[in-house]
Amino acid sequence: MLGVVVTVLVLGSAFVFWPRSPKDHPGKMESIAIGGAISDSGALIFTAEDQRFFMANGIRLTQKDYDTGLAAIDGLLNNEIDLARAGEYPVVVKAFGNSGIRIIGSHSRSFNEYVVGRVDKGIRNEADLKGKKVGLPRRALPDFYLGRFLNLHGMSIRDVALTNLTPKQTVGAIANGTVDAVVVWEPYVSQIREQLTNRILIWSAHSGQAQYSVLVGRSEWIRQHPNLVKGILTSLAQAEEYTVQHPTEAMAILKKRYQYDDAYVARVWKEHQFSLSLDQSLILAMEDEARWMIRNNLTNEKTVPDFGNYIFTDALKAIKPEAVNIIR
């Protein structure tokens, strides 16, 4: 009986979300720019673009690359783009400044950030990180992950010397010995592995807590474009359905976008859950990160923001109500 119910739900979802051909769209096309860091976590957006789901919903998409999610949100606030693709941590950073942004949906949960240390720099276990030079993108999620990683091994972020690097710079910095270790995400970890092979140790930075990849907009822009926001999320819901039904083809889209090889895509695909949602666990993660920032004097604020005020649920509720689980 359960199998019948699941089948009906899947078919029903496909019926609701399966797009019309782009040429059948009755209204005018609206242009939108989305920006974010180079990251496999954007697979649903890449799939929606490749399969012309945005076009089918009246959206002409352009994409812009940034070094980090925080840089993308800065670009958003500077009106360079309409939506930023970022992790949840940069939203926490900006929430302390009351920046007027809101999350419209999470499109991936992932475990693809790592601590990488050079063995020939004396790093043979986690404790050896003490006193070492660690490169990472500052004010981004690696800050939090490194801090908690060190806490779990009897240290704090004050026990290492931090160097602010872009993700791309981490590869060269650890390869040439400018730093002893780095904290960064894929695909940069694989690039480091290719250069240093058996001279490094790699640990997961997550300690069980997933990273959320979210779409962030300016509150005023979201208020002024309700139908466009729904069209964007509908396109991603279609991409999610396509990914479930055609995983091989979806993996090929990611491979093509960044010129990956098959082995890499097969490995990193397992590190992600590509689904559209707004879940209470997202708020819990953001609260945890905010408390960590306060404890480590990374903000002048002393109170955790109400992150419910930084999440816009109406659009996702309208197109995929079962994906919204936010308690206010």
KEKE-3310 file (N, C-alpha, C; in steps of 0.2 Angstrom, whole numbers, plus 5000, padded with zeros to 4 digits):
npx = (5004:5010:5019:5011:5005:5017:5020:5009:5011:5023:5020:5010:5017:5026:5016:5012:5023:5030:5037:5030:5034:5047:5043:5029:5026:5015:5017:5027:5045:5055:5070:5083:5096:5107:5119:5134:5146:5159:5153:5148:5136:5126:5119:5105:5101:5109:5104:5091:5093:5100:5090:5080:5070:5069:5066:5054:5046:5045:5057:5072:5088:5103:5120:5132:5148:5156:5169:5166:5151:5148:5153:5145:5133:5136:5137:5124:5118:5123:5116:5121:5116:5101:5097:5106:5117:5121:5129:5122:5129:5135:5123:5120:5130:5127:5115:5117:5120:5108:5104:5093:5089:5083:5080:5074:5073:5080:5092:5100:5108:5124:5139:5153:5164:5181:5195:5211:5228:5246:5256:5270:5273:5272:5259:5251:5240:5224:5227:5239:5237:5238:5245:5248:5248:5234:5224:5210:5193:5188:5175:5166:5158:5168:5175:5167:5166:5180:5182:5173:5178:5191:5187:5182:5193:5200:5205:5205:5199:5208:5220:5227:5235:5227:5224:5217:5210:5205:5194:5200:5213:5218:5222:5234:5241:5243:5249:5262:5267:5264:5254:5250:5239:5223:5205:5192:5181:5174:5176:5190:5197:5199:5208:5219:5222:5226:5238:5246:5245:5250:5255:5247:5234:5217:5202:5184:5176:5163:5158:5146:5136:5126:5129:5119:5114:5108:5095:5096:5088:5085:5074:5065:5065:5060:5047:5042:5042:5033:5028:5038:5047:5040:5041:5054:5057:5048:5054:5065:5060:5055:5067:5072:5063:5067:5080:5078:5072:5080:5095:5107:5108:5107:5119:5128:5125:5131:5144:5147:5146:5157:5168:5171:5178:5171:5173:5175:5163:5154:5159:5157:5143:5137:5139:5129:5113:5101:5088:5073:5069:5063:5067:5066:5078:5087:5086:5090:5103:5108:5106:5115:5127:5127:5128:5140:5148:5146:5152:5165:5168:5166:5157:5149:5137:5126:5116:5106:5100:5083:5080:5069:5064:5072:5069:5059:5044:5032:5032:5037:5029:5017:5020:5026:5021:5023:5037:5040:5044:5044:5045:5037)
npy = (4994:5006:5008:5011:5023:5031:5030:5037:5050:5054:5054:5063:5074:5076:5079:5091:5099:5098:5106:5117:5118:5130:5139:5139:5148:5160:5174:5189:5188:5189:5196:5190:5190:5179:5176:5168:5158:5147:5131:5115:5114:5121:5113:5111:5123:5124:5114:5117:5128:5122:5113:5122:5126:5138:5146:5141:5146:5159:5166:5174:5169:5175:5171:5174:5173:5173:5175:5170:5165:5176:5187:5186:5190:5203:5208:5207:5216:5227:5229:5222:5209:5200:5189:5180:5166:5156:5150:5147:5153:5166:5173:5174:5182:5194:5196:5201:5214:5219:5219:5218:5207:5192:5174:5164:5151:5135:5125:5115:5103:5099:5090:5095:5102:5104:5101:5103:5097:5099:5086:5086:5098:5095:5091:5078:5073:5079:5087:5093:5104:5115:5131:5132:5139:5143:5144:5151:5156:5170:5176:5167:5151:5142:5148:5146:5131:5128:5133:5126:5113:5114:5116:5104:5096:5100:5113:5131:5144:5153:5147:5145:5153:5163:5165:5175:5170:5168:5155:5149:5154:5146:5134:5136:5142:5132:5123:5129:5131:5142:5143:5131:5123:5122:5127:5123:5120:5108:5111:5113:5106:5094:5098:5102:5089:5083:5090:5088:5075:5062:5070:5076:5077:5074:5080:5079:5094:5096:5089:5083:5092:5099:5109:5122:5127:5142:5153:5170:5185:5203:5211:5220:5219:5206:5208:5216:5208:5196:5186:5183:5177:5166:5159:5157:5148:5138:5133:5128:5118:5110:5106:5099:5088:5083:5079:5069:5059:5058:5055:5052:5060:5073:5073:5073:5086:5094:5090:5095:5109:5113:5106:5094:5077:5060:5052:5062:5068:5058:5055:5067:5069:5061:5068:5078:5083:5086:5096:5106:5117:5124:5123:5119:5115:5123:5135:5132:5129:5141:5149:5142:5145:5159:5160:5155:5165:5176:5171:5171:5184:5189:5198:5213:5212:5205:5197:5184:5185:5185:5173:5169:5181:5182:5174:5170:5163:5162:5160:5148:5140:5141:5134:5122:5116:5106:5106:5116:5119:5128:5134:5146)
npz = (5000:5004:4994:4983:4987:4987:4974:4968:4973:4968:4954:4954:4958:4947:4938:4943:4942:4930:4916:4904:4886:4882:4872:4873:4883:4889:4892:4893:4894:4908:4914:4925:4937:4944:4957:4963:4972:4965:4965:4968:4974:4968:4959:4956:4951:4940:4932:4930:4922:4911:4906:4902:4911:4918:4907:4903:4912:4910:4913:4910:4912:4919:4925:4938:4943:4959:4972:4985:4995:5003:4996:4985:4991:4995:4982:4979:4988:4983:4971:4960:4956:4956:4965:4977:4978:4991:5006:5022:5032:5028:5028:5041:5046:5039:5045:5058:5055:5051:5037:5028:5020:5014:5014:5001:4999:5002:4992:4992:5003:5010:5012:5010:5014:5020:5031:5027:5029:5029:5029:5029:5035:5048:5053:5058:5065:5072:5083:5080:5073:5081:5083:5070:5053:5045:5031:5024:5018:5025:5036:5031:5029:5032:5043:5054:5054:5055:5068:5076:5074:5079:5093:5096:5097:5108:5106:5101:5090:5092:5094:5082:5068:5057:5040:5028:5013:4996:4990:4978:4980:4991:4986:4979:4990:5000:4992:4989:5002:5009:5018:5032:5032:5026:5025:5016:5002:4990:4972:4976:4985:4979:4969:4977:4982:4970:4967:4979:4983:4993:5003:5011:5024:5026:5033:5037:5039:5045:5056:5058:5055:5042:5028:5021:5006:5000:4992:4991:4993:4992:5003:4999:4985:4984:4989:4979:4968:4968:4959:4951:4960:4963:4951:4949:4960:4956:4944:4950:4958:4947:4942:4953:4952:4940:4943:4952:4944:4933:4936:4931:4920:4926:4933:4923:4918:4928:4927:4914:4916:4924:4918:4924:4928:4926:4938:4948:4949:4952:4965:4972:4971:4980:4992:4993:4995:4985:4986:4987:5000:5015:5030:5048:5053:5047:5052:5065:5063:5059:5071:5079:5073:5075:5089:5090:5084:5092:5104:5101:5098:5086:5081:5086:5092:5105:5106:5098:5082:5077:5066:5059:5054:5043:5033:5020:5017:5010:4995:4993:5000:4992:4981:4984:4997:5006:5008:5017:5033:5045:5061:5070)
capx = (5000:5014:5022:5006:5005:5023:5020:5005:5014:5028:5017:5007:5022:5028:5011:5012:5029:5033:5036:5028:5040:5048:5039:5022:5025:5011:5018:5034:5051:5058:5077:5085:5103:5109:5127:5136:5153:5159:5151:5144:5129:5121:5117:5098:5100:5112:5100:5085:5095:5101:5084:5076:5064:5068:5063:5047:5042:5045:5063:5078:5093:5111:5123:5138:5153:5159:5174:5162:5144:5147:5154:5139:5128:5138:5135:5116:5116:5126:5112:5124:5112:5094:5097:5113:5117:5126:5128:5118:5133:5135:5116:5120:5135:5123:5109:5119:5120:5101:5105:5087:5089:5079:5081:5068:5073:5087:5092:5105:5112:5130:5145:5159:5170:5186:5201:5217:5234:5252:5260:5277:5273:5271:5252:5250:5234:5221:5230:5245:5235:5239:5251:5250:5245:5228:5221:5203:5189:5186:5168:5162:5157:5175:5177:5163:5168:5186:5181:5170:5183:5196:5184:5181:5199:5203:5208:5200:5202:5214:5226:5230:5236:5222:5226:5211:5211:5199:5195:5205:5220:5220:5225:5241:5245:5245:5254:5268:5269:5263:5251:5251:5233:5217:5198:5189:5176:5175:5181:5196:5200:5202:5213:5224:5224:5230:5245:5250:5244:5251:5258:5242:5229:5210:5197:5178:5175:5156:5156:5138:5131:5126:5129:5113:5115:5101:5094:5094:5086:5084:5067:5061:5065:5056:5041:5040:5042:5031:5027:5045:5050:5037:5043:5061:5056:5044:5059:5070:5056:5055:5074:5073:5060:5071:5086:5076:5070:5086:5101:5113:5108:5108:5126:5131:5125:5136:5151:5149:5147:5164:5173:5174:5178:5166:5175:5174:5156:5151:5160:5154:5136:5135:5140:5124:5105:5098:5081:5070:5065:5064:5066:5067:5085:5091:5086:5094:5110:5110:5107:5121:5133:5127:5130:5148:5151:5146:5157:5172:5169:5166:5152:5148:5131:5126:5109:5105:5094:5077:5081:5063:5063:5076:5066:5052:5041:5026:5032:5038:5022:5012:5021:5028:5020:5026:5044:5041:5043:5047:5040:5037)
capy = (5000:5012:5009:5014:5030:5034:5031:5042:5056:5055:5055:5069:5080:5077:5082:5098:5103:5097:5112:5118:5120:5138:5143:5140:5153:5165:5181:5192:5185:5193:5194:5189:5188:5175:5175:5164:5155:5141:5126:5109:5114:5125:5109:5112:5129:5123:5109:5121:5132:5118:5110:5127:5126:5145:5149:5139:5149:5166:5169:5174:5169:5176:5169:5178:5170:5177:5171:5167:5167:5182:5191:5186:5194:5210:5210:5208:5223:5233:5229:5219:5204:5200:5184:5177:5159:5157:5146:5150:5157:5173:5177:5175:5188:5200:5197:5205:5221:5221:5221:5218:5202:5186:5168:5162:5143:5131:5120:5109:5102:5096:5089:5095:5106:5100:5103:5099:5099:5096:5081:5088:5104:5093:5089:5071:5072:5085:5092:5096:5111:5121:5135:5132:5144:5140:5148:5150:5162:5173:5178:5162:5145:5139:5151:5142:5124:5127:5134:5120:5107:5114:5115:5096:5093:5103:5119:5136:5147:5158:5143:5145:5159:5163:5169:5176:5168:5166:5148:5148:5155:5141:5129:5138:5143:5126:5119:5132:5131:5149:5141:5124:5120:5126:5125:5125:5116:5105:5107:5115:5100:5089:5101:5101:5082:5082:5093:5086:5068:5059:5074:5079:5073:5078:5078:5082:5099:5097:5087:5081:5098:5100:5116:5124:5132:5145:5158:5176:5191:5209:5210:5225:5216:5200:5210:5219:5203:5189:5181:5181:5173:5159:5156:5154:5142:5132:5131:5123:5112:5105:5103:5093:5082:5080:5076:5062:5054:5057:5057:5052:5066:5078:5073:5076:5094:5097:5088:5099:5116:5114:5102:5089:5070:5056:5050:5067:5070:5052:5056:5073:5069:5058:5073:5083:5082:5092:5097:5113:5116:5128:5118:5122:5114:5128:5141:5130:5129:5148:5151:5139:5149:5166:5160:5154:5171:5180:5169:5172:5191:5191:5203:5217:5211:5200:5194:5180:5187:5181:5171:5169:5187:5182:5169:5172:5156:5162:5158:5140:5137:5141:5129:5115:5117:5100:5107:5121:5117:5133:5135:5153)
capz = (5000:5004:4987:4979:4989:4985:4966:4966:4975:4963:4948:4955:4958:4941:4934:4945:4941:4924:4913:4897:4882:4883:4867:4875:4888:4886:4894:4892:4898:4913:4915:4932:4938:4950:4958:4969:4972:4961:4970:4966:4977:4963:4953:4954:4947:4933:4929:4928:4916:4905:4904:4900:4915:4919:4901:4903:4917:4909:4916:4906:4918:4918:4931:4939:4948:4965:4976:4990:4995:5006:4991:4981:4995:4994:4976:4979:4991:4978:4965:4954:4955:4959:4970:4978:4979:4996:5012:5027:5037:5026:5030:5048:5046:5037:5049:5063:5053:5049:5030:5024:5015:5016:5011:4998:4998:5002:4986:4993:5009:5008:5017:5005:5016:5023:5034:5024:5032:5026:5034:5029:5040:5055:5054:5057:5068:5073:5088:5077:5070:5085:5081:5063:5049:5042:5026:5023:5016:5031:5037:5027:5033:5035:5049:5059:5054:5058:5075:5080:5073:5084:5099:5097:5098:5113:5104:5099:5084:5094:5094:5075:5064:5052:5034:5023:5006:4992:4989:4973:4983:4996:4982:4978:4996:5003:4988:4990:5009:5012:5024:5033:5032:5024:5026:5009:4999:4983:4970:4978:4989:4974:4966:4982:4982:4964:4968:4985:4984:4999:5008:5015:5028:5025:5038:5036:5043:5046:5063:5058:5053:5035:5025:5017:5000:5000:4988:4995:4990:4996:5006:4995:4979:4985:4990:4973:4962:4970:4954:4948:4965:4962:4945:4951:4964:4952:4940:4954:4959:4941:4942:4958:4950:4934:4946:4955:4938:4928:4940:4927:4915:4930:4935:4917:4917:4933:4924:4908:4918:4927:4915:4929:4926:4929:4945:4953:4949:4956:4972:4976:4971:4986:4997:4993:4995:4981:4986:4988:5006:5021:5036:5055:5055:5044:5058:5071:5061:5059:5078:5082:5070:5078:5095:5090:5082:5098:5109:5098:5097:5078:5081:5092:5095:5110:5105:5092:5079:5075:5059:5056:5050:5037:5029:5016:5016:5006:4989:4993:5002:4987:4975:4987:5004:5011:5009:5022:5040:5049:5067:5073)
cpx = (5004:5017:5017:5005:5011:5023:5015:5007:5019:5025:5013:5012:5025:5023:5011:5017:5032:5032:5033:5035:5041:5044:5032:5021:5021:5013:5025:5039:5053:5066:5079:5093:5104:5116:5128:5143:5153:5158:5147:5137:5124:5118:5110:5097:5103:5108:5094:5087:5096:5095:5078:5070:5063:5064:5056:5043:5043:5051:5069:5084:5100:5114:5130:5142:5156:5164:5170:5155:5143:5149:5148:5133:5130:5136:5127:5115:5119:5122:5116:5120:5106:5094:5105:5112:5123:5125:5124:5122:5134:5128:5117:5125:5131:5117:5111:5120:5113:5101:5099:5087:5085:5080:5074:5067:5080:5086:5097:5107:5118:5135:5151:5164:5175:5192:5207:5224:5240:5255:5267:5278:5271:5264:5251:5243:5231:5224:5236:5244:5237:5246:5252:5246:5240:5225:5214:5199:5186:5179:5164:5161:5163:5177:5173:5165:5175:5186:5179:5175:5188:5193:5184:5187:5203:5207:5203:5203:5207:5221:5230:5230:5232:5225:5220:5213:5205:5200:5200:5212:5222:5224:5233:5245:5247:5250:5261:5271:5268:5259:5252:5245:5228:5210:5195:5185:5178:5173:5188:5200:5203:5208:5220:5227:5228:5237:5249:5250:5245:5254:5253:5237:5222:5205:5190:5178:5168:5154:5148:5134:5132:5127:5123:5115:5108:5101:5092:5093:5085:5076:5063:5060:5060:5048:5038:5039:5039:5030:5033:5048:5047:5040:5050:5061:5052:5050:5064:5066:5056:5062:5075:5069:5064:5077:5084:5075:5076:5092:5107:5114:5110:5116:5130:5131:5130:5143:5152:5150:5154:5169:5176:5174:5172:5167:5173:5167:5152:5153:5157:5146:5133:5135:5134:5117:5102:5090:5079:5067:5067:5062:5069:5075:5089:5091:5090:5101:5112:5110:5113:5127:5133:5129:5138:5151:5151:5151:5164:5173:5170:5161:5151:5142:5131:5120:5109:5099:5088:5077:5075:5061:5067:5074:5059:5049:5035:5026:5033:5032:5017:5014:5023:5027:5023:5034:5045:5039:5047:5042:5042:5034)
cpy = (5006:5013:5012:5021:5034:5036:5037:5049:5058:5057:5062:5075:5081:5081:5090:5102:5103:5103:5111:5119:5128:5142:5143:5145:5159:5173:5183:5188:5191:5191:5194:5187:5185:5175:5171:5161:5149:5135:5121:5110:5118:5120:5110:5118:5128:5118:5113:5126:5128:5115:5115:5128:5134:5148:5147:5143:5157:5170:5168:5175:5171:5174:5173:5174:5175:5172:5167:5169:5174:5188:5192:5191:5201:5212:5211:5215:5229:5233:5226:5213:5204:5195:5182:5170:5158:5151:5150:5155:5164:5177:5178:5182:5194:5201:5202:5212:5223:5223:5221:5213:5196:5180:5166:5154:5141:5126:5115:5109:5097:5095:5089:5100:5102:5104:5099:5102:5095:5092:5083:5095:5102:5091:5082:5069:5079:5090:5095:5103:5117:5124:5136:5138:5141:5146:5146:5156:5165:5176:5174:5156:5142:5142:5147:5135:5123:5128:5129:5114:5108:5113:5108:5093:5097:5110:5125:5139:5152:5154:5142:5152:5159:5168:5169:5175:5167:5158:5146:5149:5150:5135:5130:5139:5137:5122:5122:5133:5138:5148:5133:5120:5124:5123:5127:5119:5113:5111:5108:5110:5095:5092:5101:5094:5081:5084:5090:5078:5065:5063:5078:5074:5078:5075:5082:5088:5100:5094:5085:5086:5100:5108:5117:5129:5135:5151:5164:5182:5197:5209:5214:5222:5210:5202:5213:5214:5196:5184:5178:5176:5166:5156:5153:5148:5136:5129:5126:5117:5107:5102:5098:5087:5079:5076:5069:5057:5053:5059:5057:5058:5072:5079:5075:5083:5097:5096:5093:5106:5117:5110:5097:5082:5066:5054:5055:5068:5064:5053:5061:5073:5066:5063:5078:5079:5087:5092:5104:5112:5123:5125:5121:5120:5119:5134:5138:5130:5137:5151:5148:5143:5156:5165:5159:5161:5176:5178:5170:5179:5193:5195:5207:5216:5205:5196:5190:5183:5182:5179:5170:5175:5187:5177:5170:5165:5156:5159:5150:5137:5136:5136:5122:5116:5112:5101:5113:5119:5122:5134:5142:5154)
cpz = (5000:4998:4982:4980:4986:4977:4964:4968:4970:4956:4948:4955:4951:4937:4936:4942:4934:4919:4906:4893:4882:4878:4868:4880:4886:4887:4892:4896:4902:4914:4923:4932:4944:4951:4963:4967:4967:4966:4966:4969:4973:4958:4951:4949:4940:4929:4926:4922:4910:4902:4902:4904:4917:4913:4901:4907:4916:4911:4911:4911:4915:4925:4932:4944:4953:4968:4981:4990:4998:5001:4986:4985:4995:4988:4975:4982:4987:4971:4959:4952:4958:4965:4971:4980:4985:5001:5017:5031:5035:5028:5037:5049:5045:5042:5055:5061:5050:5041:5026:5018:5018:5011:5008:4998:4999:4996:4987:5001:5008:5014:5013:5007:5021:5026:5030:5027:5029:5031:5034:5033:5047:5057:5053:5061:5069:5078:5085:5073:5074:5084:5074:5059:5045:5037:5025:5021:5023:5031:5032:5032:5036:5041:5055:5060:5057:5066:5079:5079:5078:5091:5101:5098:5103:5112:5103:5093:5086:5094:5087:5072:5058:5046:5029:5016:5003:4991:4984:4976:4988:4992:4982:4985:5000:4999:4989:4997:5012:5018:5026:5032:5029:5025:5020:5007:4993:4978:4972:4981:4984:4970:4970:4982:4976:4964:4973:4986:4991:5005:5012:5019:5027:5030:5036:5041:5046:5053:5063:5055:5046:5033:5021:5012:4999:4994:4992:4991:4994:4997:5001:4988:4979:4985:4983:4967:4965:4965:4951:4953:4964:4956:4946:4955:4960:4947:4944:4956:4953:4941:4947:4955:4944:4937:4949:4949:4934:4931:4935:4922:4919:4932:4929:4916:4922:4930:4918:4911:4920:4924:4920:4925:4929:4936:4950:4954:4953:4963:4975:4976:4977:4992:4998:4993:4991:4981:4989:4995:5010:5027:5043:5056:5052:5049:5063:5069:5061:5066:5081:5080:5073:5085:5095:5088:5088:5103:5107:5096:5090:5077:5087:5096:5100:5110:5098:5089:5078:5068:5056:5052:5044:5032:5026:5014:5011:4999:4988:4995:4997:4982:4978:4995:5009:5012:5014:5029:5045:5055:5070:5079)
residu = (MET:LEU:GLY:VAL:VAL:VAL:THR:VAL:LEU:VAL:LEU:GLY:SER:ALA:PHE:VAL:PHE:TRP:PRO:ARG:SER:PRO:LYS:ASP:HIS:PRO:GLY:LYS:MET:GLU:SER:ILE:ALA:ILE:GLY:GLY:ALA:ILE:SER:ASP:SER:GLY:ALA:LEU:ILE:PHE:THR:ALA:GLU:ASP:GLN:ARG:PHE:PHE:MET:ALA:ASN:GLY:ILE:ARG:LEU:THR:GLN:LYS:ASP:TYR:ASP:THR:GLY:LEU:ALA:ALA:ILE:ASP:GLY:LEU:LEU:ASN:ASN:GLU:ILE:ASP:LEU:ALA:ARG:ALA:GLY:GLU:TYR:PRO:VAL:VAL:VAL:LYS:ALA:PHE:GLY:ASN:SER:GLY:ILE:ARG:ILE:ILE:GLY:SER:HIS:SER:ARG:SER:PHE:ASN:GLU:TYR:VAL:VAL:GLY:ARG:VAL:ASP:LYS:GLY:ILE:ARG:ASN:GLU:ALA:ASP:LEU:LYS:GLY:LYS:LYS:VAL:GLY:LEU:PRO:ARG:ARG:ALA:LEU:PRO:ASP:PHE:TYR:LEU:GLY:ARG:PHE:LEU:ASN:LEU:HIS:GLY:MET:SER:ILE:ARG:ASP:VAL:ALA:LEU:THR:ASN:LEU:THR:PRO:LYS:GLN:THR:VAL:GLY:ALA:ILE:ALA:ASN:GLY:THR:VAL:ASP:ALA:VAL:VAL:VAL:TRP:GLU:PRO:TYR:VAL:SER:GLN:ILE:ARG:GLU:GLN:LEU:THR:ASN:ARG:ILE:LEU:ILE:TRP:SER:ALA:HIS:SER:GLY:GLN:ALA:GLN:TYR:SER:VAL:LEU:VAL:GLY:ARG:SER:GLU:TRP:ILE:ARG:GLN:HIS:PRO:ASN:LEU:VAL:LYS:GLY:ILE:LEU:THR:SER:LEU:ALA:GLN:ALA:GLU:GLU:TYR:THR:VAL:GLN:HIS:PRO:THR:GLU:ALA:MET:ALA:ILE:LEU:LYS:LYS:ARG:TYR:GLN:TYR:ASP:ASP:ALA:TYR:VAL:ALA:ARG:VAL:TRP:LYS:GLU:HIS:GLN:PHE:SER:LEU:SER:LEU:ASP:GLN:SER:LEU:ILE:LEU:ALA:MET:GLU:ASP:GLU:ALA:ARG:TRP:MET:ILE:ARG:ASN:ASN:LEU:THR:ASN:GLU:LYS:THR:VAL:PRO:ASP:PHE:GLY:ASN:TYR:ILE:PHE:THR:ASP:ALA:LEU:LYS:ALA:ILE:LYS:PRO:GLU:ALA:VAL:ASN:ILE:ILE:ARG)
# end
